[in-house]
Amino acid sequence: MNGALIQPSDERRLFEQLVEYYKKLYPGIGFKKMEAVLKPEDISEIIYTYPGEETEATFNEEVVLIAESVKYGYDTPLIILRKQKQDILLDGHRRLKVAFDRKIGWKALLMIPDKEIQFGIEKMAKGKVREVFGRK
């Protein structure tokens, strides 16, 4: 575990980079950018994507670190691709797990496409958060 939590400013930079990346990857699609606070019931319905092998190796250790840091105000937002009928997690897998386990709301940066298409990230979907983490 590296012991360093991603800071809100770093996550906002990543968000801007992802928006630009998606614009290049999907020409002709515009993306509206928004911020929101997701309710616990919203969090359980987010489509959870595969975080990658490196992330999974330290996942549980870093979830503990984030859970402890929440007590001191840690709240770096998630990054979500919001389609008409579903929210898809792009970044913030461990933060999402903490929010889900604690049944708390969490801030999110939302990328909202102006057209409904199938995005490549959807192929990496593991299911809704409530299904992936075993609570209905």
C-alpha positions in Angstrom: 0.0 0.0 0.0 1.3 3.4 -0.9 -0.5 5.2 1.9 -1.2 8.3 -0.3 -4.8 9.2 -1.0 -5.7 10.9 -4.3 -6.5 14.6 -3.6 -9.6 16.4 -5.1 -7.4 18.6 -7.3 -5.7 15.5 -8.8 -9.1 13.9 -9.4 -10.4 17.0 -11.1 -7.4 17.0 -13.4 -8.0 13.3 -14.2 -11.7 14.1 -14.9 -10.7 16.8 -17.4 -8.2 14.4 -19.0 -10.9 11.7 -19.3 -13.4 14.1 -20.8 -10.8 15.1 -23.5 -9.9 11.4 -24.0 -13.5 10.4 -24.5 -14.0 13.3 -27.0 -11.1 11.9 -29.1 -12.2 8.3 -28.7 -15.8 9.1 -29.6 -15.8 11.9 -32.2 -19.1 13.6 -32.7 -20.1 13.1 -29.1 -20.2 16.0 -26.7 -19.9 15.6 -23.0 -21.6 17.8 -20.4 -19.7 18.1 -17.1 -21.5 18.2 -13.8 -20.9 17.7 -10.1 -23.4 15.9 -7.9 -23.7 14.3 -4.5 -24.9 10.7 -4.9 -27.2 9.3 -2.3 -26.5 5.8 -0.8 -29.2 4.3 -2.9 -27.7 5.8 -6.1 -24.3 4.4 -5.2 -25.7 0.8 -4.9 -27.0 1.1 -8.5 -23.7 2.3 -10.1 -22.3 -0.1 -12.7 -19.0 -1.2 -11.2 -16.2 -1.7 -13.7 -13.1 -3.9 -13.4 -10.4 -1.7 -11.6 -7.4 -3.5 -13.0 -5.0 -6.0 -11.6 -2.7 -3.5 -9.9 -5.6 -1.8 -8.2 -7.1 -5.1 -7.0 -3.8 -6.1 -5.4 -4.0 -3.3 -2.9 -7.7 -2.8 -2.9 -8.6 -3.9 0.6 -5.7 -2.2 2.3 -6.5 1.1 0.6 -10.3 0.8 1.4 -9.3 0.7 5.1 -7.1 3.8 4.6 -10.0 5.7 2.9 -12.5 4.6 5.5 -10.3 6.0 8.3 -9.7 9.2 6.3 -13.4 9.8 5.9 -13.6 10.6 9.6 -11.3 13.5 8.9 -13.2 14.9 6.0 -11.7 12.9 3.1 -14.2 13.2 0.2 -12.4 13.1 -3.2 -15.1 12.6 -5.8 -15.8 9.6 -7.9 -15.7 9.9 -11.7 -18.9 8.7 -13.3 -20.0 8.3 -16.9 -23.7 9.0 -16.7 -25.9 7.6 -19.4 -29.7 8.0 -19.6 -30.5 4.9 -17.5 -27.2 4.1 -15.8 -24.1 5.5 -14.1 -20.8 3.8 -14.9 -17.8 4.1 -12.6 -14.7 5.3 -14.3 -12.5 6.1 -11.3 -12.8 5.9 -7.5 -13.4 2.1 -7.0 -12.1 2.1 -3.4 -14.0 5.3 -2.5 -17.1 3.8 -4.0 -16.7 0.7 -1.8 -16.3 2.8 1.3 -19.4 4.8 0.5 -21.4 1.6 -0.2 -20.2 -0.2 2.9 -21.0 2.8 5.1 -24.2 3.6 3.4 -23.2 7.2 2.9 -23.5 9.7 0.1 -20.5 10.7 -1.9 -19.5 13.5 -4.3 -19.1 12.7 -8.0 -17.9 14.3 -11.2 -20.2 13.4 -14.0 -19.5 13.1 -17.7 -22.8 13.1 -19.5 -22.8 12.2 -23.3 -25.1 14.0 -25.6 -25.9 10.8 -27.5 -26.7 7.3 -26.3 -24.1 4.9 -27.5 -22.3 1.8 -26.2 -19.0 2.8 -24.6 -16.0 0.4 -24.5 -15.9 0.7 -20.7 -19.2 -1.1 -20.5 -17.6 -4.3 -21.6 -15.6 -4.2 -18.3 -18.8 -4.0 -16.2 -18.9 -6.4 -13.3 -22.4 -5.5 -12.4 -24.2 -3.1 -10.1 -22.3 -2.2 -6.9 -24.9 -3.9 -4.7 -24.5 -7.1 -6.7 -20.7 -7.0 -6.8 -20.3 -6.4 -3.1 -23.1 -8.8 -2.1 -25.9 -6.8 -0.7 -29.3 -6.5 -2.3 
